[in-house]
Amino acid sequence: MAGGPVFSIGWQNGAFVPANRVTLPLLAPGVTYAASVFEGVRAYALDGGPGVALFRLGEHLDRLRRSCEVLGLDEIPDPAEMARTMVDLMARNGVTEDTYIRLQVYVDGDGEMTARGPTGVAMLARPRPQLTARLENGVRCQVSSWRRIGDNASPPRVKAAANYLNGRLAGLQARADGYDTALLLTEDGQVAEAPGACVLLVRDGMLVAPPVTAGILESLTRDTVLKQARDLGVTARVIERPVDRTELYAASEVLLVGTGMEVTPVVGIDRFAVGAGVRGPVTQALQTAFFSTVRGAAAAPDGWLTHIPQTKESGT
Ligand SMILES: Cc1ncc(COP(=O)(O)O)c(C=O)c1O
């Protein structure tokens, strides 16, 4: 969750509360042992407004449920109730702008490492304006010397707080070496993903995605972009297959996709220029398709947009 102000109303364990009262207790396994999973959901102001809509909320909540199952909770939050609560949180805060919502589920109480409850749940929202310059100019990535965690150690398909130590180490190294972010390889040397986004490549007119078995989070943005590329015929083919490191250098375009990164061009990797070193035409076409969908200008499949009622309620 990028920094900045937070909307004043938050939600924790069944109650709307002032955002600064949303806290996690030190002795909770969710803190000490990172026994915690989460979702980051984005809401977009609609083109031609007024109004905002959450993007692919139902699928974020499905993924959260699957993450909770792996976390081993006795009580898993009900996705329908979480959806209602998030919509209510947005409406109570009177949100009219692009927003990021964090929904965290954690082992509360003061139990040991294997405690299965009690379940704690918290939500906060903050404005998240579009980073137009980054979308146009792109980012530079370092292939990290840290390796992506494996499915048999700390499964990346679970959106667990614990997995982000791996991304943090790679990100710190990349920043120290003058890059914007990192790309991680699996222990076998295959391309996995960035610390908070999936990676796609354009090679010989094909859009290529490392598969969901390559140490990645099963990203909803990746799914959206691959679907749109297929439906709109943005490239001749769209394939999911293992990707070698040197294919990153040979690609004509590389892009990062995720709720936070949206659809961001990668213009350099390990001091090599990607393609012409500027945003490429496929990336640009995918950005146009993505943003017209999330902003309601193009038709979206059923359930992708959850509209927020535009009435500000008072108090908490
Ligand atoms: C490690 C990682 N990979 C990929 C993604 C992209 O997933 P999604 O598109 O569902 O947000 C994220 C973040 O959201 C992430 O943290």
The ligand as an SDF file (V2000), in Angstrom:
LIG
                    3D

 16 16  0  0  0  0  0  0  0  0999 V2000
    3.5780  -10.8210   -5.4400 C   0  0  0  0  0  0  0  0  0  0  0  0
    2.4780  -10.2780   -6.2650 C   0  0  0  0  0  0  0  0  0  0  0  0
    2.3070  -10.7310   -7.5220 N   0  0  0  0  0  0  0  0  0  0  0  0
    1.3270  -10.2720   -8.3030 C   0  0  0  0  0  0  0  0  0  0  0  0
    0.4480   -9.3080   -7.8580 C   0  0  0  0  0  0  0  0  0  0  0  0
   -0.6580   -8.8450   -8.7460 C   0  0  0  0  0  0  0  0  0  0  0  0
   -1.8550   -9.4460   -8.3530 O   0  0  0  0  0  0  0  0  0  0  0  0
   -3.2520   -8.7190   -8.6220 P   0  0  0  0  0  0  0  0  0  0  0  0
   -3.2720   -8.4030  -10.0630 O   0  0  0  0  0  0  0  0  0  0  0  0
   -4.2880   -9.7280   -8.2720 O   0  0  0  0  0  0  0  0  0  0  0  0
   -3.2630   -7.5280   -7.7770 O   0  0  0  0  0  0  0  0  0  0  0  0
    0.5910   -8.8130   -6.5530 C   0  0  0  0  0  0  0  0  0  0  0  0
   -0.2680   -7.7880   -5.9820 C   0  0  0  0  0  0  0  0  0  0  0  0
   -1.2360   -7.4430   -5.9620 O   0  0  0  0  0  0  0  0  0  0  0  0
    1.6120   -9.3170   -5.7450 C   0  0  0  0  0  0  0  0  0  0  0  0
    1.7640   -8.8690   -4.4950 O   0  0  0  0  0  0  0  0  0  0  0  0
  1  2  1  0
  2  3  1  0
  2 15  2  0
  3  4  2  0
  4  5  1  0
  5  6  1  0
  5 12  2  0
  6  7  1  0
  7  8  1  0
  8  9  2  0
  8 10  1  0
  8 11  1  0
 12 13  1  0
 12 15  1  0
 13 14  2  0
 15 16  1  0
M  END
$$$$
